Amino acid sequence: MAGNETVVRDVMWNRVLSVGHLLRTFRIALWPPSKLLLCLAAFIVAVGLGIVLDLVFETNVCEQSFCANMIDVYRASTGTMIKHRPEVGQIQTRFGEVLSTDTYKGLFSSIGGMENLAASLRRQHGGNALLYEVSPEKSLNIVDGVREGGRGFWFGPLEAIRHFGRLVCRYWQEHPWFTALNMLIGLLAWAFFGGCVARLSALQFARDQRATIGEAMKFTCKRFHSLVASPLALFVVVGLMALVVFLPAALVMWIPHIGELIAGLFFFVTLLVGFVLSFLFLFAVSSLGLQMPAIAVEGRDAFDAISRGVNYVFSRPWRYIFYTAFSLIYLCLSFVLVRAFVYLMLKIPHAALSTFSFAEAQEAKLDRLWAEPTIYHLFRMPAGSEGTEYVGAVLIGAFIFILLGLMVSFLPSFVITSQTIIYFLLRRMVDEKDLDEVYVAEEQEVTGLDRLEKTDQTRVEPEPQVDRAEPQETEASDEPSSEDAEAEEP
């Protein structure tokens, strides 16, 4: 009926489409900047101690030190060309060792052999074809950077993750003890500082409450053991089960003539154990992203975080994959915006100083103090500076490094925040809990009998009602009444 028509003036898309909540990730991860400071502290601890360990172990992976490799990962996130990689001859040797089968020989003979392959790789990827992709090295302004930018420009965070993963594999192969210690340090650093970021994000998303860093650190200190144990528990269980089951099987196989028969007869046990270990490994990998948010939101222990993460992922697997993929794409676009903003922060002051340098000597001095920033090279140590000019260039570089560190810290802040929001969304689907339900210590401590006692102590007793009509008081008289006088007469 016309009288019952309803006019829709506004649509709350975050309630209609749950993915709309993920659009809040950019604002929560970026502001307030306390999350960026925490992630920057985690980078300083993890990478700084890694550099110290590198001085002890003297690692040399990809012909570079650990510090140089970490700088390459940073440059990969900004889409910058990475120099000093293996030359073409080394590329030929490496590819010749890997692709030396008859099938690949026939394939490469059709395109002109290994020389043409190396030349093609060099034209496509530059001299670093083994490990890194290449984006334009020189870009005078942001327009040229956007126009000429390749995969590294638009998907820099994904490129950095891919390159970092390759480096981790190389370090495990060549320096396992250094890698184990370095990963332990990284786990401890990110468990503490990442737990603080997850706690701040959970409170801000659920209640729009901006807690302080001190409050987040106090919460994280109480649950630090759970934050460290939760990502390791299932992997440790998988390793122990594999050791208990497969070590005796390997020893039995050493028995001549009988060992192989026993191994063949009981091979079905190996398949069953492999089936169980595969499931546990999938549980461990799939629930890694939700374990830290589970502790930050629920305030529980590591076992509860693992069970919740595994339950939510396997109850809504495709929804979790979709949320994660959407967050990664959103991360790449957001980082382009953040990087462009940092570029403007550096470009505008440099252009202004260059404009107001009326003399050529002043402009040359500015070039020796501060090289012109580009969208790919936000900072480069200027050449030709000496004496006090070199000290000034170092001081300028120190401030710019802090700014660039905060820019890179946006990446883990965004990832932790997005996983926290995804945890809220999956919890609402599986457990049917509201998005504003989050653990707060003050509310959890006052429960049960304590709450009743507190209510009794603060209860206000009602005032007694007083009748306004007061009875008239009769004054006592010394004269006897008439009835008493008659009684006294004889």
N, C-alpha and C positions, 0 to 999 in steps of 0.2 A: 504494500500500500504506500501511497505517496507520503502519508503522514508519518510513517515509520522509517523513512529513509535516513541513513546515517552518512554524514560527510566526513571523510578521512582527510584530516589536514596535515598530519605528520605520521611517519612510520618510524618506529624504533628498530632499525635494521639489526642492531646488536641482539635484540630478542628474537626477531624473525629468523635471522641467519646467525648461527652461533659463531661462524668464522669472523663476524664483525668485531667480536671481542679482541681478536688478534691484532686488529688495526690500532689498538691502544698500546701495543708493544713499543712503538717508536717513542711515544711521549713518556711512557713509564721508564724505559731504558735510558732515556736521555736526560730526564729531569725528575727530581733534583739530581745534581751532578755527583751526589755521594756514591752512587753505584759505579760511575766512571772512575772515581778515586780509588774505590776498593779493587776494581779490576786492574787498574794501573799498579797498585801495590802488589797484587798477585803476580803480574808480569815481572816486576822488579825483583821479587823474591825468587821466582822460579828461574828466570833467565839469568839473573845475577849469580845465583849459586851454581847454575849450570856452567857459566863461564869460568868460575873458580874451579869446578871439577875438571873442566877441559884443560886447565893449566896443569893439573895433577896427572891426568891420564894422557895428555898430549894427543888427542884425537885429530884425525885429518880425514874427514869424510868429504867426498866430492872435491878433493884438493883444497879444502878450506877448513878453517877453524869453526868451532861451534858458534861463536859470535857472528862470524861472517855468514854462516848458514841461516841464522835467525834473522839477520838483516835481509837476506834474500827472501825469506818468507814474508817479511814486511813489505818488501818491494813487490812481491808477487800479489799481495792484497791490493796494492794501488795500481797494478797493471804496468809496472815499470820493467823495462828490459833489464835482465840480469846478466852481467858480463862475467868474464873469466871462467867460462865453462869449458868442458873438453873440446878440443879442436876437431877438425874434420877427420884427421887421421885416426884419432881415438874413437870417433863415432863409427868409422868404418870397421875398426877392430872389434868394438863392442857388438855392433850389429852382425859382424861376420861370425862371432862366436855363438850368438843366439840363433841366428837364422841361417844355419849352414846345412839344413836338410835338403834332400833332393827336391822336395815340393817347392820350397822357397827359392832354391836356385833356379828352377824353371820359371818361377814367377818373376824373379828379378832379371833374368836374361831377356824377358820380353820387354822390359823397360830400360834396357841398356846397361844392366849390371849394377854393381855396388857403387861405382863412381857416380852414376846418375842418381842413385838413391841418396847418397850423401849430399850431393849438390842440391837435390830437391828439398831435403830436410833443412839444409842451411838456408835456402831461399825462404822456406816456409816458417822456420822457427829460429833462424840465426845459429850461432855457434853453440847454443845450449840445448840442442835438440834432445839430449838424453833425459833431461830432468825438467826443464822449464819451458813454458810457452812464452812468446814474446809479443809485446805490444809496442807501439811507437815510442821511441826514446825521446825524441825532441818534439815539443808541442809548445808553441808560443802563447797560446791563450786557451781558454776553456772551450771555445767553439771548435777549434781544431782538434782538441782532445776528444770531444764528443763525436766529431765526424770521423776521425781516424781511429778511434778506440776500438779495439777488438774485444775478444772474449775476456781478457784480463781487466778491461775497463769496467764492463757492466757486471761481470761475475767475479770480481776480485776476491771476495771472501771465500767462494768455493775453490778458486784457484789456490789460495793460501792453504786451505784445508788439504787439498790434494797434494800439494808440494810438501807440506809438513808430514803427511802420512808416508810419503816416499822417503823422506829423510829419516823418519823413525825406523822404517824397515832397514835402511842402509846402516844406521847406527846399531841396530840389533845384530846384524850380520857381522859387523866389523869390530864393535866395541860393546859387548853385551853388559859387562859390569857397569860401565859408565852410563849406559842407557837405563839399567835397572835403578841405580841410585838417583839419576836425574828424574825419572818418572815418579819415584817415591817422593822426592822433594816437590815435584809439581802437584802430586795428589794431595799432599798435606797443605800446600799453599792454596790450591783452588778449593779444597774442602772447607777451609776457614773463610777465606774472602768470598768465594762463590756462595757459601751458605748464608753469609750476610746479605749478599745481593738478592738471593732468593727470598729471604725473609722480608727485606724491604719491598720487593716487588709484590709479594703476597699481601702484605698489609695495604699497600697502595691500590692494588687491583680490587681487593674485596671490600675494603672500608674507606678507600680514598684517604688513608691515614699515612702521613709522611713521618715515619719514625726516624730517629737519629742513628748515627753510626754506632754510638755507644750502646744503645738498646739492642741493635742488631748483633753486635759483638758479644754482648752478654748472653743473648739467646744462643748464639753459635757455640760459645764456650761450653755451655751446659750439654750440648748435643754434638760436640766435635767428634767423639768416638763413634757415634752412629753415622756421621757424615763421611768418615774415613772407612768404616767397616762395610757400609752398604754397597759401594761399587766393587768391593773385593770379595764379598762373602761367596757369591755363586761361583766365581772363578776359582777360588780356593777349593770349594767343594768339588768342582770338576777336576781340578788337578789332583786332589787326594784320591778320588775314585779311580781316576786313570792310573795313578801310581799303585794302588792296592790291587787292581784287577789285572792290568797289563804287565806289570813287572814280573809277577809269578809266571804269567804266560810266556813272557820272553825268556825266562830262565828255563822253563820246561822245554822250549824249542832247542836249547843247547844240548839236550840229551841226544846222542846219536841214535838214529834209526827209530827210536821210540817217540822222541819229542815231536817230530812232524806228524806222526800218526795221532798222538793225543791232541795236537793243535787242530788237526783236521776234524776229529770226532766232536770236539767241543767248540767248533767255530761258531755255532749258533749262539753260544753264550757271548762271544765277542760282538756279534751283531746286536744282541739285546742290550749289552752295556753301551755300545756305541749309539744305539737309539736313545737311551736315557741321557747319556752325556750330551748328545746333540740338542735335546730339548732343554737341558739345563743351560747349555751355552747360549741358545736362542733367548731363553729367559733373561740371562745376564746381560746380553747385548741390548735387547729391546727395552729393558726397564731402566737402563742407565740414565736416560734423560729425565725420568720422572722421579727418581729416588731422592734427589736433593730437594725438589719442590715438595715432595710428600712430607719430608721431615720439617721443612719450613712452614708448611700449612697446617699439618696435624700436630706437630710437636711430639711425635712418637719416636720409637727406636728404629734401628736398622732393619730388624725383621719385619716390622709393620711397613716400612718404606718399600722393601723388596716385594712383599706380598701385594701391596696396593699397586705398585708399578706394573708387576706382571699381570695382575688381574685386569687392570684397565686396558693395557695394550692388547691382551688376547681376547678381551670382551669386545673391543671396538678396534680391530687392527687397521682396517681401511680408513677409518676416521682419523686414527692417529697418524697414519702415513700422509693423508691429505693435509692435516693440520701442519705437520712438520715440513712438507714440501712447500706449502703456502708461506710458512714462516721464512724459509730459506730464500725464496724469491723476493719476499718483502724485505729481507735483510739486505740483499744485494742492491735493490733500488734505494733503500734508506741510506746505505753506506755511500752510494754515489752522491746523494744529497749532502751528507755530512762532509764528505771529502771536498765537494764544491764549495761549501760554506767555509771550510778551513782555508781553501785556496784563496777565497776572497779576503779572508782575514789577513792573509800574508801579502796578497797582490796589491790591495788598495794602499796600505802604508808604504810599500816599496815604490809604487807608482807616484805617490804624493811626494816622497823624499826625492825621487829622481826628478820630478817636475820642478821642485823648488831648489834644486842644485843648479844655480845659475852658471857657475864656473865649471869648466871641464875637469879641473882638478878635484872639485867636490864630487862630481859624478863618478870619476875614477876611484876616489876613495870609498864611495858607497859600494862600488862593485867589489872592492877588496874586503869590505866588511860583511856584505850580505849579497850573495848571488841572487839573481832574479828568480823568483819561484815560478814554476809552471805546474800545470795540472798533474803531471806525472812526477816531476821532481819538485816537491814542495820545499825541500831544503837541500842545498849542496854546499859543502865547505868551500868557500872561495879560494882561488889560487892567487899566489903572489903577495899574501899578507905576511908582514913581518913585524916583530917588536910589539909595540902597543896595539897596532892594528890587528895583529893575530890574537891578542888577548881579548880585544873587543869582539872579534869574530867568534871566538869561543863562547863568550858570554851571550851573544845573540843566539848562537846555536843551542846553548843550554835551554833558553826559554822556548825556542822553537821545538826542541826535542820533547819538552813537557807537553806542549800543545799537540804534537804528533802522537805522543803516548796516550793522551786522552782520546784522540781520534781513533786509534786502534783499539782502545779499551771499550769503545762502543760495541765492538763485535761480540765479545763474551757477555757483556751486559745485555745485549739484545737476545742472545741465545738463551741465557738463563731465564730472562723475563718471559720469553715466548714459551719455554717449556713449563714455567709456572702457570701461565694462563691456560695452556693445553691441559695441565693437570686439573685445574678447576673445571674445565669444560667436560673432560672425561668423567670426573667424579660426579658431575650433575647427571650425566647420562646413565652411569652404572649404579651409583648409590642414591640417586635422586636427592642430592643435597643442594642447597642454595649456594649461589656464588659468593655470598657475603659471609659464609661460615668459615672462620679461620681461628686457629688456636691463639688465645690471649691468656697469659699466665694469671692475671688478676681475676679473670672470670672463672678460671678453672679451679683456683685455690679455694674460693668461697662457695662451697657446695655442701649439700647434705645437712648434717647436724650443725656445722658451722654457720650455714646460712640461717637456720632456725634460731640459733643462739643470737646471731647478729640482729635478726628481726625482733626477738623478744627484748633485747637491750634497747633498741631504738623505738619500741612501741610507746605511744603516748596514751596514758590512761585518761579516760573521759572524766570531766569534772562532775561532781555530784550535783544533782538538780536541787535547787533551793526554792521552796514555796514562797512566793512573794507576799501572800496574805499571812502575816505573822499574827499569832493569837495574842489577844490583849492580856497583859499580866495584871492580876488583882492584888492590890496592896493589902498586906495583912493589917488588920485593925485590932486595937486593944479592947474596943468595946464589944461585948458579946452580942450575938445576933438575937433576933426576936425569938427564934425557936429555942435557943438556949435559955433565954430568960423565962419562957413559959415552963420549961422543964425544971427550972430551979424553984418555981413557986410550989408551995405545998398543995 
